[in-house]
């Protein structure tokens, strides 16, 4: 859905809007999200069905309220990308605060490969920018069909430092090599990618197709798995990246148990 929004006029408008104060941009973003809630019928249906499955204890009005809040966060994340892609270093440092950065420095000093386990939340681009301003990282991304979005997205992700962006076609070996060379891996686990690479494990109590890549990559690289969550703060307060303690007992010899743990943590 995002790639369809980024036509040349939309990108120009996004560039102009990024000069606004964050609290005004947040207000406009929430308004955009409310509009998308009514226009994006298919996405709205997917959100409401998922909420009904995952939160059966809520009534319909409560689930609709959650869905609307979700779309408002989406709208805000779209407009905030203007600051992430074109804002000055100083403004981005004010926008995105990081807690726990010292844990990554300690692992890198010990020459330990790192996997940053990053859920697919709306703050993921803010978190990626915060990490790329502090470390040379490796990440896997999906090339976009929209040429305008692809160009802006790719350039924006590589604004600072020496960032390595691989595609799935590069294979796991390239990712492992990059981690072993000292690049933290900004890893976004897909819940459902390709059936041959997926296993079914509980997610909100529902058997869900999930890739087991985290366990396999961690074992192949000897990497520490470090939880990393970016939270969107209210109003004009920006974002906060929280880096957790490394998972000491991961991976195990049980890929299903490892992947179940990943899903439980994302929940």
Rosetta blueprint (number, residue, H / E / L):
1 X L
2 X H
3 X H
4 X H
5 X H
6 X L
7 X L
8 X H
9 X H
10 X H
11 X H
12 X H
13 X H
14 X H
15 X H
16 X H
17 X H
18 X L
19 X L
20 X L
21 X L
22 X H
23 X H
24 X H
25 X H
26 X H
27 X H
28 X H
29 X H
30 X H
31 X H
32 X H
33 X H
34 X H
35 X H
36 X H
37 X H
38 X H
39 X H
40 X L
41 X H
42 X H
43 X H
44 X H
45 X H
46 X H
47 X H
48 X H
49 X H
50 X H
51 X H
52 X H
53 X H
54 X H
55 X L
56 X L
57 X L
58 X L
59 X L
60 X H
61 X H
62 X H
63 X H
64 X H
65 X H
66 X H
67 X H
68 X H
69 X H
70 X H
71 X H
72 X H
73 X H
74 X H
75 X H
76 X H
77 X H
78 X H
79 X H
80 X H
81 X H
82 X H
83 X H
84 X H
85 X H
86 X H
87 X L
88 X L
89 X H
90 X H
91 X H
92 X H
93 X H
94 X H
95 X H
96 X E
97 X E
98 X E
99 X E
100 X L
101 X H
102 X H
103 X H
104 X H
105 X H
106 X H
107 X H
108 X H
109 X H
110 X L
111 X L
112 X L
113 X L
114 X E
115 X E
116 X E
117 X E
118 X L
119 X L
120 X L
121 X L
122 X L
123 X L
124 X H
125 X H
126 X H
127 X H
128 X H
129 X H
130 X H
131 X H
132 X H
133 X L
134 X L
135 X L
136 X L
137 X L
138 X E
139 X E
140 X E
141 X L
142 X L
143 X L
144 X L
145 X L
146 X L
147 X H
148 X H
149 X H
150 X H
151 X H
152 X H
153 X H
154 X H
155 X H
156 X H
157 X H
158 X L
159 X L
160 X L
161 X L
162 X L
163 X L
164 X E
165 X E
166 X E
167 X L
168 X H
169 X H
170 X H
171 X H
172 X H
173 X H
174 X H
175 X H
176 X H
177 X H
178 X H
179 X H
180 X H
181 X L
182 X L
183 X L
184 X L
185 X E
186 X E
187 X E
188 X L
189 X L
190 X L
191 X L
192 X L
193 X L
194 X L
195 X H
196 X H
197 X H
198 X E
199 X E
200 X E
201 X E
202 X E
203 X E
204 X L
205 X L
206 X E
207 X E
208 X E
209 X E
210 X E
211 X E
212 X L
213 X H
214 X H
215 X H
216 X H
217 X H
218 X H
219 X H
220 X H
221 X H
222 X L
223 X L
224 X E
225 X E
226 X E
227 X E
228 X E
229 X E
230 X E
231 X E
232 X E
233 X L
234 X L
235 X L
236 X L
237 X L
238 X L
239 X E
240 X E
241 X E
242 X E
243 X E
244 X E
245 X E
246 X E
247 X L
248 X L
249 X L
250 X L
251 X L
252 X L
253 X L
254 X L
255 X H
256 X H
257 X H
258 X H
259 X H
260 X H
261 X H
262 X H
263 X H
264 X H
265 X H
266 X H
267 X L
